[in-house]
Amino acid sequence: MKNSLELGLIGNCRIGALIDERSEIVWSCLPRFDGDPVFCSLLREHADGEGAGYCTIDLLDQTSSEQFYLPNTAVLVTRLKDKHGAVIEVTDFAPRFHQYGRMFMPMMMIRQIRRLSGNPRICVRIRPLCEYGSQSCTVTHGSHHIRYVAPSWVLRLTTDISVTAVLQELPFFLDTTATLILGPDETIPDAIGELSRRFLDETIASWRTWVRDLSIPFEWQEEVIRAAITLKLNTFQDTGAIIAAMTTSIPEAPNSGRNWDYRYCWLRDSYFVVNALNRLSTTNTMERYLNYLINVVAGTPNGRIQPVYGIDGRAKLNECEVISLPGYRGMGPVRTGNQACEQIQHDVYGSAILAVAHVFFDRRLAHRGGVALFTRLEPLGEAAIAVHDQPDSGPWETRSIIRVHTFSSVMCWAACDRLARIAFYIGLADRAAYWRGQADQIHATICRRAWSEKKQAFAASFDGESLDASLLLLHDIGFLPADDLRFVQTVSAIEKELRHGNYIYRYVENDDFGVPENAFVVCTFWYIYALTAMNRAEEARDLFTNLLSRRNHHGLLAEHVDPHTGDPWGNFVQTYSMVGLINSAIRLSKRWDSAF
């Protein structure tokens, strides 16, 4: 069976799972997002009924399937039909709802199987693996449960199906309903069917309540709601961290070697996520991330922060290759950890301060920023001053190419600019003057050294001539107004060199792995931002419509897209891409009061 990214995502902000159209759980890690992939068939293809690393409900003689979300929820439904006309429905979800004054989100997935018509005959196959697919689990069982024991975790299946039928994978006729509860090694005291129905009802109500509080644009409401739910599913509520994607090692292009582990918290990505969610009024998610960020910053020496951290805030994410998993469609290597934690990326100072700035200006927040927090942020600004004209790996995390990247310098300017604004807002006039002066000096340096007379545009690096799609954000960050001729010319130059059909490439020069083959999805969204700001909204809407057509049938986007075929590549679901969708919809939508 050939793997694809035509997958649905379920989760509860502690764990997540990707499920294909045949009801197979192809990816899920325990005990949290960055844990051991218990179900990992996404990275190891198998023939039907063979192999391991998955959980599936097979309908014998199946002829068709359809899959959809219940509206405004993270509850996924898969309907399977056999050649005799029998139909079953599999409802998958991870419980998430308020209980006893707090959010209940256990390490648990529930699969409800219901007969809709006919006499369906099904087979339940549960074959978890451990230690990144290198070992089978030890299996023990009782009258209504099966324990899958690994060195670092235990997964317990509680079910009202015959345990023998599950253990021996024996087909059986489904009379009415059946339930699979995959969770921690704890006894479930209630009737299995009743508990799962209650958890489902509570979870549906919880998601729909959350969606009702969103501030959404008039147009593309369903698309924005699905994107918002997806971003929420990529937040680790316990610490507030936001992961870049659920997966590791989905290649950016076929056999490219660009296979990375994205199950961590990039400060740059998270700033963009928080900014988008704030536009939708999801302030709780923003507050929890800001607490995570402030704690990370507090633990760094001299205000020097790294680009990516673990979801628990740990700094070391040792990168290694996993030989036990062949990779997506056999395209290894599979990697865990990420060397980017060791890289120098100077834009992180701007990303951190831009995110924390919300605490000072947003009056909806329960805990507002004051002088004490501002004082703790100033070392980040001093670090930005020190490095704004120094070489780094840049926003694209090149491993062997070190330059003074213009985007990094602009974000250093943004760090000082926002500190000046914060200081003025909280009444620290002397500090406001200091930071404004530093911001102005950095601004002048960038304008002098990053401008290419030959290209008549801002270049990707100081004293260089190559272009970089991140410069499409010069207006969005506030570095230049949209009608500044230098911004207009930079957008024009990027159009000429980095646009391929309906897509913008991040760059087109050689890096550590050659010339990029596929388009980085968010770059086209950045182009849409720029066009909209320059009053070219009709062009922007056409590009936006095309990108919407590149989502999978659940409305989800990967990191990259093949500009020729439209096929998705790269880690999935990519938060960067979903942020781009939300921000573009907000910018392009008609106003509510002018839509009729």
N, C-alpha and C positions, 0 to 999 in steps of 0.2 A: 504494500500500500504506500503510494507516494505521499510524503508529507507536504502540507501546504500551510499557509497562514490564513486560511478560511476557517477561523476559529472564533469561538466566543469566550469571553472572560467572565469568571465569577470570582467573588472574594468578599472579605469582610474587614479589610484594613489590618489584618494580621497574616492571613494566608491568601493565596490566590490560586486559580487553576485555569488552564486553557483546555477547551473541549471542542472536538471536531464534529462534523455534521453527522457522523455515525454514532455519536454519544460516547466516544472514547475520550477519557481524560488523558491528554498527551503530555501535560506538563503541570507539575505542582511540587512545591518544595516544603519541607517541614524542618523545624517547627515554625518557620517564618519565611519571608520572601527570599532571603539569602541563604537558606538552609540546603540540606541534602535533597536533590530532586528524586523524590519517591516515585513519581510517575514522570518518565523522561523519554517516552517513545518519540517525541518531537525530534530528538537528537539520535534516534536509532530506529530506523524503519523496520517494519516486520510484515510478514505475510499474515493474513487473517488467521487468528487462532494460534499463532506461533509467536515466538519471541517473548519479551517481558518488558516491564516498565510502563504498564498502563492499567487502566480500569475501564472496562467496557461492558455494555449490555447489548449483546448480539440478538437480533431478531432473525431467527432462521428463515431462509428463503426471502430475505429482504429485497425489495425492488426499488424503493425510493425513500427519501428522507427530506424533512424540512426542519429548520431551526430558527428560533426567534426569541427575543427577550419579552417578558411581560412588560407592558408599557411603564416607563419611568421607574424601573427597578434594575437590579443586577441579578435577577432570576432568569435562568436560561431554560428554554423548553425545546426538546428535540422530539419530533414525531417520526416514527418509523412505520413503514407499511410493507407487508409481505405479498407474495404473488397470489395468495388466497384471499386477499382483501382484509386481512386482520391488521389492526393499527394499535400501536402502543405509544404512550407519551412518557418521556423521561424529563422530570423537572429537577434541575440542579441549582443549588444555592449554598452559600455559606452563611450561617445565622448571624444576624447583626440587628440588634434592637435594644432599646432601653429596658433595663430590668433592675429593680432594687436601687434606683437612683444612679445607675451608671450604665455605660454601654456594654452590652453582652456580646462578645465576639470571640467565641472559643476557637481553638484549632480544630475545626470541624467542617466537613462537607456532607451534605445530605442529598441523596439521589432517590427521588420518588418515582416509581414505575407504575403506570396505570394502564389498564386495558381500556381502549376506547371502543373497539369493535372486533368481531370475529373470535377466533380461537388461536391467539398468538402463542408461539413456542419460543422461549428465550433461553439464552445461556449467559450467565454472569461470569466474567473472567476478571479476576483481581490479581495482578502480578506486580506488586511493588518491588523495587530494587533499592539498594542502599550503597553508600560510599561511591556516589556518582556512577551508578550503573555497574559497578564491578562485582557486586555480591548479591546473592539472593537473601531474603530475610528468613530467619527462623520462624516457623509457624507453629502456634499452639491454638487450641480452640476449646470452647465450652458448648453448652447447649444452644446458645443464641449468639455467640460471638466467636470471632477469629482474631488472634493477635499476630501481627507481623512485627517481629522483633529485630531491630538493627542495633549496631553498637552505640549509636547516639540518640535513638528515639524508638518509640513503640507506637504503632498505628493499630487501633482497635476497630474492627468492623462489628457493629451490632446490627442485627437484621432479623426480620420475620420470615426470611426465606430459609429453606432447608440448608443448614450449615454444610451437610454432605454435598448438596448440589453445588455449592460455591467452591468447596475444597476440591472436588473432583471435576468441576466444570461440566456438570450433567445438564442437558437441556430439560426444560419442564414447561408445562402449559401455565400461563399466567391467567388466573381466574379473575381477580379484580385488581388489587394493588399489592405492591411490595415496596419495602423501604430498605435502603442501605444508609447507615450512618457511619461515616469514616471520621474518627476523632481520637482524642487522647485515651489512654489506657484507664478508663474509668467506667464503672458500672452505670448504666442508664436505668434509673428506678421506675420510670413511667412506661406505659405501653408505647411501643416503638412507633406505631402508626399515629397515635394521638399526639405524641410529642413532636413528631416531624410535621404534622399538620399545623400545630400551634406555632412552631418555629417558623414555618413558611408564612403563615398569616401575619405574624409579628414582623418578619423581615420585609415583606411586601409593604406593609403599612409604614415601616420606618423609612424605607427608600422613598416612598411617595411623599411623605412629610418633608423629607430633605429636599426633594425636587420642588415642592411647592414654594419653598423659600428662596429659590433661585431668581435672580434678576436676569431675564433672558431677552434677547432681541426679538423683534416682531417676526422677522424672516428666519428660516432655518431653525425653528425651535426644537424639533426632534433631534436634529444633528447636534445642536449645542448641548441638549440635555444628555445625550449619549456620551458626548465627549466629557462633560462634567462628571458624570458617574464614573467614567473610566479613569479620569485623573484622581478622583476620590479613592478608587480601588488601588491606586498605586501609592497611597499614603500609608505609612506604618504608624498607626494611631498611638501606640504605646510610647514612642519617643517623639513623634511629629515629623520624622524623616520622610522624604519623598524620593522614591526610586525612579531611575530613568526608564526602566522597562522591567517586565516580569522575567525576561529570559536572558540566557547567555548564549553567545556564539552563533546566532543566526547571521550568516555572512551578509555583508553589505552588498555584495555582488557574487555571482557564482564563482566558486573556486578562487576567490580573491585573497584569502588569508586574513581578511579584515573581519575577524571574529572576536568579539569582546564581551565581557561580562558586564551587564548593565544593571545588576540588582543592587545598586548602591546609590548614594545620595550625592549628586553633583550640585555644588552650590550655584553654578550658573543656570543649569536646567531648572533647579528648584525655584530660583528667583522668578523665572518666566512662568512657572506653574502657579506660584503664589499670586503673581500679578494678575493672571487670567482668572483665577478663582475669586480674587478680590473684586474683579469687575462683575462677577456673578453673585456677589454678596455672601460667599461662603467664608465668613470671617473665622469660624472655629478652626477650620483647617489651616488658615493662615496663622492664627495665634499659636497653634501647636508647633508648626514648623519654625516660627520665630523663636520659640522657647528652645527648640533643638539647636538652632543656629547660634543663639546667644550662649548656650552651654558649650558648643564646640569652640566658639571664639574665646571663651573664658579659659579654655584649657590649652591655648596655643601660646608659645613663647614670643614675646615682643610683637604681637599682632601679626605674625607670619602664619598665614593659613594655606592649606593645600586645596586643590580643586575638588576632591571627592573624599567622602568618608563613608564608613559603614553605617548601616541604619541604627546602630547602637552608639554611633559617634566615634568608633575606633578609627585610628589613623592608618594602621597598617592593613593593606589589602593585597597581600602577597600574590602575585600573578603566577599561575602555573598551568600547564597543559594536562588535560585528562585523557589518557590513552584508552580508557575503558568505554568511552562513548565516541562513535564514529562521526557524529555531527549531523546537522540538518542536511538531508538528502545525501549523506555520506561526505559532505564538504567540511572536513575538519580544518584546523584543530578546534577542540572544545577547550575553552579556557575558564578558569575560576580566578577570582581576584582581579585586580586591575592596576597595572603599572602607573596609570595616570596619577595615583596617589603620591607618587614620588616626583612628579613633574613640577616644573615651575610654570605657573600660568597666572600672570599678573592681573587678569580681569576679575579674579575671585574677590578682590577687595571691593570693587564696584558692585559686584553681585550681592555680596553680603550687606553692604550699607544700603543699597537700593531696597533690599528686602526689609531690613529692619526699620527703614524710614517710615513704613506704614504705622509703626507703633506710636510715632510722634504726631502724625497728622490725622489718623483715622479715629474719630470720636466714637465710633461704634464699639471699639475694643474695650474689654473690661479693665485691662492693665495698660496704662499709657506710659510712654517713655518720658523721662525727665533728665535732669542734669547728671545723675549717677550713671544712667545708661549711656548718655552722650559721651561722658568721660571714658567709658569702657570702649567706645567705638573709635575714639581719636587715634589710638595706636594703629588701627587699620588704615586710617587716612595717612598717617606718617609713613607706613609701609608703602602705600600707593605713591606717595611723593618720591620715595627712594628708588622705586623700580619703574616708574612710568616711562623712562627712556632706556630701559635695560632689556636685553633679549630674553625671550621665553619660548615655550612650545606653542603658544597661541591657543585660540578657542578650538582648533581642530586636533589638538593633542598630537602633533607630529613628534616622532620619537628620535629623529636624528637631525631635524632641521630647526635650528634656533635662530630667531630673528627678533627685532624690535617690532612686534606686531601692532599695527595701528589700532585694532579693536581693543587689545589689552590696554593700550595707552588711553584710549577714549574711556574705558571703564575706570581707569585710575582717575581721570578727570571727573567722572561721574561720582566717584567716592568723595572727592573734595567738594564738588558742587553741592551734593546733598548734605554734607556736614555743615556747609555754610548756611544752607536753607534751614536746617534743623536748629542750628545755633541762633539764628535770627528769630525763629519761631518761639524758642523757649527763653528768649531775652538775654542771650549771651552775646552782646554786641562786639566785644573784643575778639571772641573766638570766631564769630561770623566774618569779621573783617579778615582775620588770618586765613581762614579756609577759602574765602572768596579770592584772596590774592594768590593762593597756591593753585586754585582751579584755573584762574586766568593765565598764570604762567604755563601750566601744562597745556592749556588750550592753544596758546601761541606756539608752543613747541611742536604740537601735532600739526598745526596748520603750516608751519614752516618746513617740517621734515617729512611729513607723510604725503604732501601734495606732489603729484607727478606732472611736471610740465609737459612731458611727452604724451601722457595719456589724458591730460586735462581732467584728472580725477584723483581722489584719494587712493593711494596704493595700499596693498595689503600690509606692507611693512615700511618702516622709515627708509628713505633714500632708495626705494625699490620701484618697480614698475608693474609687477603682477597684481591681479585683482582678487578680491575676496568678498564673498556674498555677505559676510557679517557687516560690511560697511553700509548695507542697505538700512541698518538700524541707526545711523547717525541722527536722523530726525527723531526716531522713536525714543532714543535715550535722552534727547534734548541737547545734543551737541551742536546741531545746526537747525535753523528753521527750514520748513519744507520748500520755501521759495528762494532759499539761498542758492545762487548759481552754482556754487561748488557742489552742493548736494545733488542738484538736478543733473549736472555733468557726470557725477559719480554714478548715479543710477543709469544714465545713458551709456556709459562705458561698460558697466556690468551687463546691460542688455546686449551689447554687441559681442562681448567675449564669453560670458557665462550662461547665456540663455540658449537652451537647446529645445526647440519647439515650445511646449508649454511649461517648461521647467527651468529652474535656475540651479546651476551647479555651485557647490561651495567654492571650488577653484578648479582650474583645468591644468595645473602644472604637476609634475612628478612629485610624489611624496615617498614615504618609506615602502610603499607597495605598488608604485607606478602611478598612472593617471587614473583618477576615479572613473568608474564605468557607469555608475548609476547616480541619480539626482538625490541629494539630501532633501527630504520633503519640506522641512521647515524653511529652507532658503526661499522656496517659491512663495510661501506664506509671507516671509519678510518682504519680498518683492511686492506682494499685494498690499502690505501696509504702506510701502513707499508710494505706490501708484495712487492709492486712495488719498494720501496726504497731499499729493501733487495734483489733485482734481482730475485724475484719470480713472474714475470709478468704473466706467463701463468695461475698460480693459481688465481691471481688477476682478470684476464680477465674472467675466469669461474664464479667467484663470482659476478662480475659486470654484466655479461649476465643474471644471475639469478635475480639480483635486478631489472634490466630493465624489466624483465617479470612480476614483482610485481607492476608495475605502472598500473593505470587504463587505459582505452583505449584512454585517451587524453594525456597520458604520465606524469600523476601527481602522487605524492606520499604523503601518510599520514605519521604520526609520527612513528607508530609501524606496525609490520607485524606479523601475526600468523605463526610461522615457520612450522606448520603442514598443514595448508590449504592455506597459502599465502594471506589470507584476510587482508585488511588494517584496522587499528584501530588507534585511537588518532586523534588529531586535524588536520584539512585539509584546504588548502594545506600546508604542513609543510616546512618552508624555510630551516631548517637544512637538511632535506632529499634532497631537490633539489640542495643545495650547494654541498652535497656529490656526487651527480650525475655529476655535472659540473667538480669538482676537479678530480674525478676518470677518467672521459673521457679525460681530458687534460693530465693526467699522463700516461694513457695507450695507447693513440692513436698513430698510426704511424705518422711519420713526413710527412708534405706535400711534401717535396723534395725527400722522399724515398718511396713514396707510389706507384709509377708506375714502 
